[in-house]
Amino acid sequence: MEKELVTYVARALVDEPDGVEVNMIEGEKSTILELKVSQADIGKVIGKHGRIAKAILSATATKTGKRIVLEILD
């Protein structure tokens, strides 16, 4: 669910939605979501002072007790 939500939100924010890739790595205590977008769209998913990235991360928070980490790759 987290992967699909991040993909959906990121595609809505960027100019090149086909360039959005999300990879999910599940660990015992945390889940890492790696978000890759085109170079031109990185600023759109990070936002000023990381506000958009933090909002994406907040939207993916679940009640599983796991820590969720969002990594934006370039």
NORURNOR-V853306 format. One record per pair of residues at least 4 apart in sequence whose C-alpha atoms are under 6 Angstrom apart, sorted by the first residue. I is the first residue (numbers start at 1). J is the second residue. If there is no record, write none. Layout:
# NORURNOR-V853306
I|J / I|J
This chain:
# NORURNOR-V853306
2|60 / 6|10 / 11|17 / 14|41 / 19|37 / 19|38 / 20|36 / 20|37 / 21|35 / 21|36 / 22|34 / 22|35 / 23|33 / 23|34 / 24|32 / 24|33 / 25|31 / 25|32 / 26|31 / 27|31 / 29|66 / 30|66 / 30|67 / 30|68 / 31|68 / 32|68 / 32|69 / 33|70 / 34|71 / 34|72 / 35|71 / 35|72 / 35|73 / 36|72 / 36|73 / 43|47 / 45|52 / 45|53 / 46|50 / 46|52 / 46|53 / 47|51 / 47|52
